[in-house]
Amino acid sequence: MIDLWAREHYKSTIITFGLVVQDILRSHGDDKCHDLGDELTTCILSFNRPTAKSFLRQIKTEFEHSKLLQSWFPDILYDDPKKQPSKWSEDEGIVVKRTSNPKEATVEAYGLVDGMPTGRHFHVLNYDDVVTERSVTTPDMIKKTTDAFKLSMNLGREGGVKRYIGTRYDADDTYQWMLDESIATPRIYPATTDGEAEGEPVLMSTAYLSEKRKMGPYIFSCQMLQNPVPNEDAYFDMQFIQRFRMNGGTGNGQLPQRLTKYMASDYAVTEDGGDWTVHGVFGIDAEDHIWVLDWWRGRTKSDVWLESACDLLKLHAPATWFEEKGAIQKSVEPFLVKRMRERKAYVKRDGLPADRNKAARARSMQGRVQMCMLHIPDDVPWADDLLLEMKRFPFTTVDDQVDVLSLVGLGVDKLYGAYVPPPQPSRAFNTGNVVLDALRAKINKGNGRYR
């Protein structure tokens, strides 16, 4: 089964802790339950090893301190497991009393993407939280997690059992791949009785569930409803985004030869911090369509992303470089100007006012997307990251790439200005000449198109 339950609904307590303990007590000792097989071995797999070891730690502590279990199952559990001659640690796993001598411990714990074992084959593979917020940050990370899961299936054995326990983090996460491939039968339990955000809570109080909504609609939908935000609730209508091939060949669009280039950047100054620095280069064609031509994204020190910005300026020579006014811009201004002069990367810079309401700032780009005026290449690796962020916006904390799209949308609007209708001629007719009055009425009706 693949059990996707809402947060704090005891899925790990019931399955990873309770059921694994029950398996051990049923398959070991003098009175075995043979429908499970003799002396099961279990591997707990999580996204990383520290998480998996935390599940093992709970089982290990229970066997060490539960005098009740030790008195009921003396043929399985040691009075003092720490003094037994066999394995009893989080690193090597734990071994209860058993008559066989497999190389696998009774319970072991490993990470799916770091430190997965080789050469072992367990009766039970217990996957718990193999998908986390870290595993859905980029399409490459999602693929890495999915590929690691496929590889981990070699840790099982014929006739063995696989259990999948987790919580959704994204519409395209590894759990979605499992569902699409029918890896297991799903049991999906949201936090409300009807699976809707405003529904009646199953286990939590109404007040406590309301607090959970503060995490944002997207995260709440994933974590508490096990239903990532459907397409109709998306800020950007992804079906209207136009794709083209940057490097020629056939595609859904052809890159125009004549484009006016612009560049936009969203800065971050903390290395390995939460935000990313993003540079984007765009081309505007004769019909005001926006073509995304080049992209750079990184969590780096200021000197690194400044060099990357100069590289793009030298390569594309944009007409204007849009950036956000604010403390970050002021803090890097002296070094930025100095380095641009040294690199001879000359460009007109245009600072746009910051707006904390990022969804409102992105309206101009949202409208262009809906009118099929945004073109993103389909043959470059960075395009997948950009599209993934657009799909999640604004229900995610990672929105630096959308910020850059917003900046170029606002910048282009500022350059070209808003449409101003022509002045309306006076509608006062009192010449007494019927033919002349009719002619003037026709001119007014046509908004000045007739002469």
N, C-alpha and C positions, 0 to 999 in steps of 0.2 A: 504494500500500500504506500501511497505518497500522501502524507498527512500535512496539509497546509492549514494551520489553525491561527487564529488571531493571537497577538501578543498577550502574555499573561493568562493564557487559558490552559496551562499545565500539560502541554504536549510533551515536553522534555521530561517532566516529572513522571508522567504516566508511562511513556514508552522507553525513553533512553535510560531512565533510572529504574522505575518499577518493573517494567517488563524484562529488562536484562537481568535484574536480581531474580525474578521469578524463573527465567530460563535456567539460570545456574542451579537454583534449588531443585528444579524438576529433573534436570539432566545429569546430576551428580549424586553420589552417595549410594546407600544400600537399596533404596527404593526408587529406582529411576522411572521416569515417565517416558516410555520408549517411542511415543509418537513424535518426540522431538529428536531422538537419536541420543547416543551416549556422550556425555561430557562435551557440551557445546563450547566452542571458542567464538568470541565476539570481538569485532574490530569497530570501534567508534571513530567515525570520520567527520571532521568539521572543516570549515574553510581554512583555518590554521591550527597548528598543534596545541597552542595554549588553550584554545576554546575546547578542543576535544579532551584535553587532560583535565579540564574543570569538571566535565561529566564523569570521567573516570574517578576523580577525587571523591566525588559524592558517594559512589559505590564503595570505594576502598574504605572511606570513613565509616560507612554503615556497617561493613563487615568487621571493622576493628572495635567498634564501640557498642554494638547492639548485643547485649547479653541475652536478650530474649531469643534472637536468631541463633546465637551460638549454642544456647541450651536446647533449642528445638532441632538443630541440624548439626550435631557434633561430628557426624560422619562426612560433613562437607566443609565446615568452617573451623578455623583454628581459634583456640582461646586467646592466643596472642600472636596474630599473624606476622607481626614485625620480627619475631624470633624464629619463624619457620625457615627451613633450609632452602625453600624455593623462592621464586620471584615475588616481590611485593613492593613495587614502586610505581610512580606515575610514568617514569621514563621507559621501564621495561615491561610494565603491565603487572597484573596480579594473577596469582595461581592459587586456587583452592585445592582441597584434598581431592586427588583423582588417581585412578588406577592406570590410565594411559599416560604416554609421555610424548605428546606432540611438541614440535618446536614453537608453536603458538601458545601464548599465555591464555588464561581463561578470558581475560579482558585486556585489550590493548587500545591505545588511543593515538591517532595520527592526524596530521593536517592534509587536506586534499591538495592544496597548491604548494605546500612546503613540507618536506619530510615524509612523503608517502613511502611506505615500506615496499620491499620487493622480496620475492621468494616465500611469501606467506600466503596461506589459503585458509580462511575462516569459515565456520559454519554460518555465522550471522554477520552481515555488514549493516551497521546501524549508522545511517547518514543523518546528522543533526546540524542544522545551520551551516550547510556547505555554501549557501548564498548569503552574503552580507552586503552592507552598503559599499564595502571596498571592492566587491566583485562585480559591481555594475557601473563603475565610474566611466568606463570607456567600452566600446565594442570589442577591443582587443582583450580587455579584462574579462568580459563575459565569455568570449571564446576560450580564453585560457582556463576558466573555471569549468566550462562544459567539456573541454578536451581532457582535463584532469579527471573529471568524473568518469568519462568513458574509459580511461586507463585504469581507474580504480576497480572497475568491474572484474579485473583479473585477480583481485584479492579474494574472491569468493571461491566456492567449490560446487560441484554438481550436486543438486538436491538441497543447496543451501537457501538461506533466507536473506532478503534485502528489505530494509525498512528506510523510508525517506521521511524526515521530519523537518519542517521549516516554515518560513514566513516569506511572503512575496516582497520583492524590492523593485521590480521593474516588469513592464509588459514583455520584455525580451530576455529575461534572465534565464538561468539554467533550468529553473523549475518549469518555465514555459516550454523549453525544449523537451523536458521529460514528459510533459502532458501531450505535446504534439506527437511525440514518438511512441506514446502509449507504453512507456517504460513500466508503469505501475498503475493500479487503480486509484483514482483520486478520492480522498475524503477531505472536503473543504468546509471548514467551519468558521464563518465570520463572527465578529463580535456582537452583531445584532441578529434578531430572529429572522428578518427578511433580507439581510445582506445589504440594506440601504443605510446611508449615513445617519439618517434621522430615525432609524428603526429602534425597537425596544432592545436594550442590552440583554445578552444571554447570562453572563456571569457578573459583569461589573455593574456598579450603580450608574444611574443616569448622569449624576454630577461628575463622576470620575471619567466616564467615557467622553463627556463634553470637554474635559481638560485635554484629552488625547487629540481632539480636533485642532488644538492649537499647533500641532506639528505640521499643519498644512493639508489641503485637500488631497494632494498627490500621495504624500507619505501615509496619511490616514487611510486612504483607499487601499494602498498596498498592504500596510502592516495590520490594520484592524479589520478590513473587509475582504482581504485576500483577492482583491479585484482591482488591478491597476486601472487608472483612469481611462475610460474608453475613448475612442477617437473623436466622438462627437463633442467631448468636453475639452478637447485640446485647444490651446491658444492659437497655434498655427495649424491651418488645415493642410496637412502634409501632402494630400493628393494633388494639390495645385502647384507644388514646387516643381519647376522645370529642371530637367537634367540634361547635361551635354558632356561631350568628351573633350577634355582639355588638350589631349595629345592627338587630335584628329580621329579619323575613322568614323564609323557609323554610330549614331546615338540618337537621343531624343531631341537634340537641338544642335545647331551649328554656331560656333563662336563668331560673332561679327568681326570684320576686319577693322572697322573704325570704332574705337571706344575712347571715351574720356575717362582717365583713370583717377581714382581717389583712394586714399588709405585711411583707416580708422583704427584706433588702439584703445584698449582698456588696460590700465596699469595696475600692477600689484608690486609692493616693495618688500614683502616678507618672503624669504626663501623657504620653500617647503611648507608655506602657510596654506590657509584654506582657499585663497583666491589664486587665479591664474592670470598671467599677463597674456593678452591676445592681440595680435596684429592681423588685420585683414586688408587685402587689396581688392578693389572693385572696379569694374568697368561699366560705364553708363552709355547705352546706345542711343540712337536718334529718337527712339520711341520711349525713352526713360526707363527701359528695363535695366535691372541690376544684375551683373554677371560677377560671380565670386571667382577671382582669378588666382589668388595666392593666400596662404594662411600660415600663421606661426602661433604656437601656444606652448607655454611652459611655466613651471613654478621655479623661478630662478632669481638670482640677485639682479639688481638694477643694471649692472654693467653688461650682463649677458643679454638681457632683452633689448637694451639700447643698441648693442651691436647688431642684433637681429633686425631691429627697426631700420637701422642705417643700410643694412644689406638689401632690404626690400625697397627702400627709397632709391638706392643706386640702380637696382635692377629694373624697377617699373617707372620711375620718375613721375609720380602722381601729381596732379594739378594742385591738390589740397590734402593736407593731413588733418583729419578730425580727431580730437581728443576731448576728454572730459575735464572741465575746470574743477579745481579742488585742491586739497592739501597735497595729494600725491603728485599732481602736476607741478605744483610750486616747489616741492621738495627735490624733484629731479631736474628742474628747469636749468640750473647753471651747468650741470654736467651734461645734460642733453644738448644744449646749444653748443657747448665746447666740443663735444664729440662730433656733432653734425658738421661743424666747420672743419675739423681735422679730416673727416672722411669726405668732405666736399659733397655732402648729401643735402642739397639745398631744396627747400620746399616751403610753401606757404602753410603755416599751421593755423588751425581754427579751433579755439576752445569753446565747447558747448556746455551750457549749464547742466549741473548734475540734478537728477531727479530721483528721489528715493522710491517713487512709485515706478518700478521698472516696467510693469505691465502697461502703464499709460505711455511711457516713453517708447515702447515698442509698437505702438498702434500704427505708425506709418509703415513699418515693415510688415505688420500683420495684414494691412490692406493691400500692399503690393503682392504678398503671397497669394491672397485670395483672387487677385486679378491676373495670376500667372505671370508676374513680372519679376520674380526672383529666380535666377538660374544658378544651380550648384553643380559642379562637375561630378561625374560618376566613375572616374578612373583615377582618383587620387585618394590616399589613405585618410587624410584629415577630414574629408567630407563626411565620413560616417560619424565621427565624433560630433561634428557640427549638427548633423541631422538628429542625432540622439538627444542632444541638449534642447534643440528646438521642439522636439516631440514632448519633452517633459516640462518645458517652460509653461507657466511660472511656478509649477508645483515641485520645485527643486531648489536647493541652495546653490547649485553650480550653474551659474547663468552668465559667465563672463563672455562667452561667444555670442550669446544673444545681445549682450550689451554692445558689442561691436557692430552687429547688424543694426541695432537701434541708432547708434551714432551716425552711421553712413546714411540711414534713412532721414534722420533729422538734418544732417549736413546738406544733403542734396535738396531737401525742401527749403532750407535757408538760402542756398545759392540761387535756386530758380524762383523762389518766392511763391506765394499763394496766387491762385487765379483770381483776377479782379475783373468782374463783368464790365462791359463798356457802359458809359453813361446813357441813360434813357432820354430821348428827345422829349420835349414838352408835348403834353397831350391836349393843350388848349387850342382849339380851332374856332376861329370866329372871323374868317375872312369874307364870308358871304359868297365865295366862289366854290360851288359844289365840287367841281373837278379837282381843284387845288386841295381842298379839305380831304377828299378821298385819297389823293396821292400821299399826303402827309400821314394819314392814318395807316396806310400800307407800309410806309417807312417805319413808323413806330412798331407796328406788329412784327416786322422782320428784324427788330433790334438794330436798325441801321445797316442792314445788308443791301438795301436797294439805294441806288443813287439816281 
